[in-house]
Amino acid sequence: MNAISFRAPQLLWLALAVPVALIFFIARERQRIRIARRFVSERLRGVANPLRFVRPWLAALALLGCVIALAGPEAGFRVVPIEQRESNRVIAIDVSLSMAAQDVGTSRLDAAKAIAKRIIDAQQGRVGLVVFESAAEVVSPLTSDDDAVEALLDSIQAGEVSNPGSDLSVALMAALRLAGDTAQRGDIVVISDGEDQSTRLDDTVAKLAQRGVPVSTILIGTAAGSTIPRPEGGGDLVDDNGQVVTTYARPEALQKIAAATGGKFYANPFGEHALDSLAASGGTLKQRNIRVPIERYQWPLAFACVAMFLGSLANRGAE
């Protein structure tokens, strides 16, 4: 036999009021009899009903049944199948100085942050965050706390890693260490303007393909290019010869990474539904069964209704 539990057992304390209510009902019944005997004849009072004395007890039992029903009794379980998407997704964001260029209506980095937040909001598993220039840093390990990741995302700035340049290879390796730590399927999303000075990108991409980790890439920036504001302000960045530096979005490396690993490539996906296919591709859909307690509040509630009905029958012949 299945044990009975309660959804809100603290409400059972209300049952302590039932004896008090019973005493009140009995006192009221006795007072009614005294008043009736004083003003109404025995024949008119319906003394032929021998069940009148049980009416207070039935009212108290009805009240007790309502208290038990309110506490939410549960007995037994039913098995409910649910589907759940499980995944680890690592977002790697380029924070090199070229991401400060403003050729997409805002800085490339701000656009990358907005896109990353859309991806995080759509993610149904855990998410991690990596930033990179010529070196990579893990900003957030894999976590289900989306708000915490987004707060960390807001804090990153161009040039934060303090290793000038862009190396997609080191970014992918750092992301792979996070995405591949568990048995759950993981994927990687790289957001960058595509500039790359890595020398081992082909080897890294081959390793990702061998491990079966898809990498989707998102290009931020335009082919027309833009100058780069100085981090400290005061004009545009210049090279060693005093020439103003212009940065251009370069899709080639990002397209190669996505194609070789089975990921998707996106260029400036600023439309509302531009990333729907990326959101749908994250994770593996799994089905598992959970046991849900069966509510039995109907039993004490039905008992209370029967007690109230019998109490109304016992009240026949009232003065």
N, C-alpha and C positions, 0 to 999 in steps of 0.2 A: 504493500500500500504506500502511495506517495505521501510524504510528509507535507503538512500544510504550513506555508509561510505567509507573510504579510508584506504588501508593498509599502505600507506606512505603519509599522508596528507601534509608533509613538502615539497614534490615535487611539489605541486600545486603552490608554489611561482614561479615556472618557467613560469607559465601562464602570468606573468607580462612582459615577453619578447615578447609575441605575438603582442601587439600593436606596439612595436618597429619594429618587423619584418614586420608588415603590412605597416608601413610608408616607410620602406626600399623598399618593393616590389612595392609600388605605385610610389616611386621616380624613381626606375629602369624602370618601364613601361613608365613613361613620358619621361625619357631620351631616351629610345628606339624609341619612336614616333618622338622626335625631330631629332634624327639622321636619321631615316628612311625618314622623309620628306625632309631632306637635300640632300639625295643621291639616293632615289628610287622613282619612279613615283607612283602616287596614285593608278593606276590600278594594279601594281605589288605588292603593299603592302598588299593586301587582306583586304581592308577597308570594304568589304562587310560583314565581320564577326562582328556582333553587340555585341557579348558576350565577346570580348577581355578585356573590362574594369573590368569584374568581376574576372579575373584570379588572381590578387593579393589577393582579399578577400577569394577566395577558397583556396589558398595556406596558408593563415593565419589560416583559419578554420581547415585545415588538421594538421597544427602544433599544434593547440589547442587540437585537438583530441588525438594526440600522447602524449601530456603532461598529459592529464587526464588518458589515458591508463597506462602511466608509474606510476602514483600515485596509481594504483591498486584499482579501485572502486569495492565495494562489496554491494550486495543487496540480501536480503533473506538468509535463512539458510537451510542446509540439516542435517538430523539427522544421525549420524554415531555411530554404536555400537562398543564399545571397551571392551576388557577384561583386567582386572587388578588384580594382585595378592596382596592381602592386608594381612599383618601379622606383628606381633611383635615378634622378636626373641631375647632372652637374652642369651648371651654366658657367662658362669661361668668358670673361669680358676683357677686351683689350683696353688698357688704361694708359697706353703710350701717349705722348704729347700730341701726336697727330689726331687723336680722338677729340681734342679740343677745337678742331676746325669746325666752322659753322656753315657748312654748305647744305644742310638739310633743314633749314629753318630755325635750328637751334644747334647747340654743339652736338657732335656725333655721340659723345659720351652720355649726354642727357637723353638723346633719342634711344641709345642702347639701354639705359636704365628703365625707360618707359616700356620698351619691348620686353625686357627681362621680367618686369612686374607682371605683365600680361601672361607670360609663360608660367611664372610661379603661381598665379591665381588659378590657372587651368590645370596645374599639376595635381594629380590625385595620390601621389606617393611622396617620397622624401626628396628634398632638393638640397644641393650643395652649391657653393659659390666660390669661384676662383677668379682672381684678377692677374693680369700678366702684362709685362713689357718684354724685355729680353730675359727676364726671370719671372717665375710665377709664385704667387702666394695664395694659400687657402684662407679665404675670408670666413667661410662658414662650412663646417662639416655637414654631412647629410643629416637633415632634420625634417620633422613634420611641422615645425613652427614657422609657418610662412611669414607671419608678422615680423619675427626676429630677423629673418633673411632679408626682408624688404627694408628694415631699418638699417641693416648693415649696408645694403645696396645704396641707400641714400647718402651714406657717408663717404663713398669712394670718390676720388678725384683723379684727374689726369696727371700722370707722372708720379703716382702714389708709390709704386714699387721702387722707384729711384734707380732703375736700371734701364737707361734709354734704349730705344729700339723696340722691335716687335718680333717675338719668336713664337710662332704657332706650335712648334714642336714641343717646347717645354710646357706650354699651356695644355696641350693634349695629354702629355704624360702625367701632369699634376691632376688633371681631371680624371684620367683613367684610374689612378690610384684610389680616388674616391668612388667612382662609379662601379669599379670591379671588386670592391671589398666584400660584398655579400653575394649570396646565391640568387638574390632577386635580380631580374634583368635591369640593366642600367643603360642610359644613353647620355650623350654629351651634346650640348648646344654651345657653339662658339659664336660670339658677337664681336665683329671687328671691321675695320675699314680695309682689311686684306693686305696691308703692307706686312712683309715678312722677310726677315733676315736669317731665318734658320737654315742650317746646313744638313739636318738629319730629318727633314719632314717626311721624305719618302719612307724611311725606315719606320718612323713612328706610325704613319698611316697604315703600313703593312701589318704592324703589330696590332693595331686596333681592328683591322679587318679579320685578322686571325682569331682574335678574342671574341669576335662577333658583337662588338660594341658600335652601334651606329652613331655617327656624328653628323648632326645637322648644323649648317653654317648660315649666318645672317650677315650680309654685307650692309654696312652703314656708310654712306658717303656717295659722292657723285664723281663721274668721270671728268667733269669740268674742274674739279679740285677746289681748293681754298687755301688761303694762308692760315698760319697757326698763331693764335694770340699767345703772347708771352705769359707764362704762369704768374709772374710777379706783376704783370700789367705793363703798360707803356709801349704799345705798339706790337708788331708782329715778330715772330721768331726769325732770326737770320742765321745763315751758316757761317763757317769759319772765314769765308771770303766777304762777309758783310752783305750777301745776297739774301733777299727775303725768301724763305722756304715755302714752297707750295706742295701740298699733299694731295694725292689723288686716290680715289677708291680703286682697289685692284681686286677683281673677283676671281682671278685665275686659281690662286692657291685654295681659296674657300670652295670653289666648285670642285676641284680635284679631291679634296678631303671628303666632301659629301658623296661624290660619285663612288669613291673607292670603298667607303664603309657602309653604304646602303642608307645614308641619311638624305636629308633634303636641303636644297640651297634656296635662300630667299635674298632678294635685293630690296632694301629699304621697304620692309613690309609694314607700312604705316596705316593701311586700311583696316577697318574694324574686324574683318574676317580673314585677313591675310595670313594669319597663323593658325587657322582652324585645323589644317591638316597636321601641323606639328603637335597640337594639343591632343589630337586623336591618336597619334602614333606613340605616345609615351606609355610604356609599361605593358604588362601582360595581364589580360583579363582572366581572373581565377574565380572559381566557384567553391564556396565552402558552406557547410551546414552549421547553423547555430540552434541551440535549444532555447525556446522562448517559454517562460512560465505561462500556464493557462490561468486566467483570472476566474475566480469562483465566487465573486461578490453576489452573483445571482442567488446562491443558496441561502445565505442569511437574510437577503432582502426578501426572498419569497417567504421565508419563515416569519419575518416581521409582518408581511402582508396578511398571512394566514392568521397570525395572532391578533392583528387589528380587526379582521373580519369576525373571528370568534368573539372578540370583545364586544363588537357591535351586537352580536346575537345575544350575548349575556346581558346586554343593556335593555333588552326588551322588557316592557312592563315598568319602565322608569316613570317617576311621578311627573 
